[in-house]
Amino acid sequence: MAFSEELWRSIEGIFTRILEHPFLKGLTDGTLDEEAFQFYVVQDALYLRDFARGLAILGAKAPEDNWLVMFCEHAKTAIVVERSLHESFFREWGITDEKVYSTPMAPTNLLYTNYLLRVAYERPFHEVIGAFLPCYWIYLEVGKNLELKGSPNPLYRRWIDTYSSAEYESVVRQVIEAANKIAETLTDAQREAMRRHFVMTSKMEWMFWDMGYRKEEWQV
């Protein structure tokens, strides 16, 4: 069994909770408050800046040159391609870049990005890829699940189409392959460390959608 299969089995309960979240259910039946979706998209744009920085560090730590190239390309994609998706929403809402990038990070967003960057800076490659993989993989599986249901809201459908696309799946499969390959070189203890980060950031993926649904604010 590939190690990635073990990783996924370790978060089956978390992923079920993700699919059951009213944020995602609201995307497919069209009942999600568009202000909540707007809040989420703004926070996701802020998230991607730090995610891209973390990917660049992940690439720098990669033991194989092709992984270095891959993660640096993904860092570029997160800024250029995914930002273009966000900006297409912002244009429709009449929100300027200045307003988006002057918005404070919500508490959950700050927690998640700080965790990713701390792991990226401090931990070895296998632990870093374990922490970053859920953001790739969970979005793919969410996109594929939501694609089967569709959405009456064209904005929500555009989001679903992005993460259910064959192009996005190809990117995710490359990262899963790298995770499997590095896992073959690890001790049981090292694989367990990789798994711990994978589970932790999978939980944070649920928290991120919950943050958007609640339009989470600082209480003090």
C-alpha positions as semicolon CSV with decimal commas, in nm:
position;residue;x (nm);y (nm);z (nm)
1;M;0,000;0,000;0,000
2;A;0,129;0,344;-0,092
3;F;0,191;0,566;0,209
4;S;-0,049;0,826;0,069
5;E;-0,331;0,574;0,109
6;E;-0,243;0,542;0,477
7;L;-0,242;0,919;0,506
8;W;-0,585;0,950;0,350
9;R;-0,730;0,675;0,569
10;S;-0,608;0,868;0,873
11;I;-0,831;1,166;0,784
12;E;-1,142;0,987;0,655
13;G;-1,343;1,111;0,952
14;I;-1,217;1,467;0,904
15;F;-1,295;1,460;0,533
16;T;-1,648;1,338;0,604
17;R;-1,693;1,633;0,838
18;I;-1,563;1,864;0,565
19;L;-1,814;1,739;0,308
20;E;-2,093;1,773;0,564
21;H;-2,006;2,133;0,648
22;P;-2,286;2,381;0,564
23;F;-2,039;2,600;0,375
24;L;-1,982;2,328;0,115
25;K;-2,342;2,211;0,115
26;G;-2,441;2,572;0,055
27;L;-2,210;2,592;-0,246
28;T;-2,393;2,310;-0,422
29;D;-2,752;2,397;-0,333
30;G;-2,692;2,770;-0,376
31;T;-2,800;2,862;-0,023
32;L;-2,460;2,979;0,100
33;D;-2,471;3,345;0,198
34;E;-2,269;3,523;-0,071
35;E;-2,119;3,749;0,194
36;A;-1,974;3,436;0,358
37;F;-1,831;3,325;0,024
38;Q;-1,686;3,671;-0,032
39;F;-1,529;3,664;0,315
40;Y;-1,382;3,322;0,239
41;V;-1,238;3,428;-0,099
42;V;-1,070;3,736;0,051
43;Q;-0,919;3,526;0,329
44;D;-0,811;3,261;0,075
45;A;-0,630;3,529;-0,126
46;L;-0,441;3,628;0,189
47;Y;-0,371;3,262;0,266
48;L;-0,222;3,196;-0,078
49;R;0,054;3,452;-0,032
50;D;0,193;3,263;0,266
51;F;0,116;2,924;0,111
52;A;0,325;3,024;-0,191
53;R;0,613;3,132;0,032
54;G;0,596;2,799;0,209
55;L;0,601;2,612;-0,122
56;A;0,916;2,798;-0,223
57;I;1,082;2,682;0,101
58;L;0,956;2,329;0,039
59;G;1,116;2,339;-0,304
60;A;1,444;2,464;-0,159
61;K;1,451;2,166;0,079
62;A;1,363;1,912;-0,190
63;P;1,621;1,633;-0,228
64;E;1,544;1,596;-0,600
65;D;1,583;1,867;-0,861
66;N;1,252;1,790;-1,029
67;W;1,073;1,846;-0,697
68;L;1,256;2,176;-0,656
69;V;1,127;2,286;-0,995
70;M;0,777;2,151;-0,929
71;F;0,721;2,329;-0,598
72;C;0,869;2,655;-0,724
73;E;0,630;2,634;-1,020
74;H;0,344;2,567;-0,780
75;A;0,443;2,872;-0,576
76;K;0,419;3,078;-0,894
77;T;0,086;2,918;-0,984
78;A;-0,058;2,998;-0,642
79;I;0,022;3,365;-0,695
80;V;-0,055;3,400;-1,067
81;V;-0,321;3,143;-1,159
82;E;-0,520;3,107;-0,839
83;R;-0,503;3,481;-0,778
84;S;-0,664;3,530;-1,118
85;L;-0,958;3,316;-0,999
86;H;-0,995;3,531;-0,690
87;E;-0,964;3,852;-0,889
88;S;-1,243;3,738;-1,121
89;F;-1,467;3,727;-0,814
90;F;-1,338;4,059;-0,684
91;R;-1,420;4,233;-1,014
92;E;-1,778;4,112;-0,995
93;W;-1,805;4,234;-0,636
94;G;-1,631;4,565;-0,708
95;I;-1,357;4,497;-0,454
96;T;-1,013;4,650;-0,519
97;D;-0,682;4,473;-0,462
98;E;-0,596;4,743;-0,210
99;K;-0,902;4,656;-0,004
100;V;-0,835;4,282;-0,025
101;Y;-0,471;4,294;0,079
102;S;-0,528;4,548;0,355
103;T;-0,783;4,314;0,516
104;P;-0,654;4,158;0,840
105;M;-0,619;3,781;0,845
106;A;-0,894;3,611;1,043
107;P;-0,768;3,421;1,351
108;T;-0,801;3,078;1,189
109;N;-0,621;3,196;0,876
110;L;-0,335;3,336;1,082
111;L;-0,313;3,013;1,281
112;Y;-0,305;2,798;0,968
113;T;-0,051;3,002;0,772
114;N;0,176;3,043;1,073
115;Y;0,170;2,668;1,127
116;L;0,260;2,601;0,763
117;L;0,543;2,855;0,760
118;R;0,685;2,735;1,092
119;V;0,695;2,378;0,966
120;A;0,840;2,493;0,633
121;Y;1,124;2,682;0,800
122;E;1,199;2,444;1,085
123;R;1,128;2,089;0,975
124;P;1,281;1,851;0,715
125;F;1,134;1,802;0,369
126;H;0,920;1,498;0,449
127;E;0,743;1,677;0,733
128;V;0,687;1,988;0,524
129;I;0,528;1,796;0,237
130;G;0,309;1,620;0,493
131;A;0,184;1,957;0,616
132;F;0,126;2,105;0,270
133;L;-0,033;1,803;0,101
134;P;-0,383;1,836;0,254
135;C;-0,442;2,176;0,094
136;Y;-0,375;2,021;-0,247
137;W;-0,552;1,690;-0,196
138;I;-0,858;1,790;0,004
139;Y;-0,946;2,064;-0,245
140;L;-0,928;1,810;-0,527
141;E;-1,153;1,561;-0,349
142;V;-1,394;1,836;-0,247
143;G;-1,405;1,963;-0,604
144;K;-1,475;1,615;-0,741
145;N;-1,751;1,555;-0,485
146;L;-1,915;1,892;-0,544
147;E;-1,889;1,858;-0,923
148;L;-2,136;1,567;-0,909
149;K;-2,394;1,800;-0,753
150;G;-2,318;2,122;-0,939
151;S;-2,451;2,458;-0,823
152;P;-2,722;2,699;-0,937
153;N;-2,493;2,991;-0,850
154;P;-2,244;3,065;-1,135
155;L;-1,984;3,203;-0,891
156;Y;-1,992;2,888;-0,685
157;R;-1,986;2,674;-1,000
158;R;-1,672;2,855;-1,117
159;W;-1,501;2,772;-0,789
160;I;-1,608;2,406;-0,811
161;D;-1,493;2,377;-1,173
162;T;-1,144;2,501;-1,082
163;Y;-1,078;2,234;-0,823
164;S;-1,250;1,950;-1,007
165;S;-1,056;2,007;-1,330
166;A;-0,823;1,754;-1,489
167;E;-0,547;2,016;-1,485
168;Y;-0,571;2,059;-1,111
169;E;-0,587;1,684;-1,053
170;S;-0,265;1,639;-1,250
171;V;-0,089;1,887;-1,021
172;V;-0,215;1,711;-0,708
173;R;-0,113;1,367;-0,833
174;Q;0,243;1,492;-0,881
175;V;0,261;1,600;-0,517
176;I;0,110;1,272;-0,396
177;E;0,369;1,084;-0,602
178;A;0,648;1,287;-0,442
179;A;0,506;1,216;-0,096
180;N;0,497;0,843;-0,169
181;K;0,849;0,841;-0,303
182;I;1,001;1,026;-0,008
183;A;0,805;0,804;0,234
184;E;0,985;0,499;0,094
185;T;1,312;0,636;0,237
186;L;1,180;0,709;0,586
187;T;1,184;0,528;0,917
188;D;0,856;0,449;1,092
189;A;0,913;0,744;1,325
190;Q;0,968;0,980;1,033
191;R;0,655;0,859;0,856
192;E;0,461;0,911;1,178
193;A;0,586;1,271;1,198
194;M;0,475;1,322;0,838
195;R;0,132;1,179;0,926
196;R;0,093;1,407;1,229
197;H;0,137;1,717;1,015
198;F;-0,099;1,577;0,751
199;V;-0,373;1,522;1,010
200;M;-0,317;1,861;1,173
201;T;-0,349;2,066;0,855
202;S;-0,645;1,854;0,742
203;K;-0,820;1,970;1,060
204;M;-0,726;2,326;0,971
205;E;-0,886;2,282;0,629
206;W;-1,217;2,214;0,806
207;M;-1,155;2,514;1,028
208;F;-1,091;2,735;0,724
209;W;-1,433;2,664;0,572
210;D;-1,593;2,704;0,913
211;M;-1,414;3,038;0,946
212;G;-1,567;3,150;0,617
213;Y;-1,914;3,030;0,708
214;R;-1,904;3,220;1,038
215;K;-1,724;3,522;0,885
216;E;-1,487;3,490;1,175
217;E;-1,370;3,810;1,342
218;W;-1,129;3,900;1,617
219;Q;-1,325;3,924;1,942
220;V;-1,091;4,178;2,105
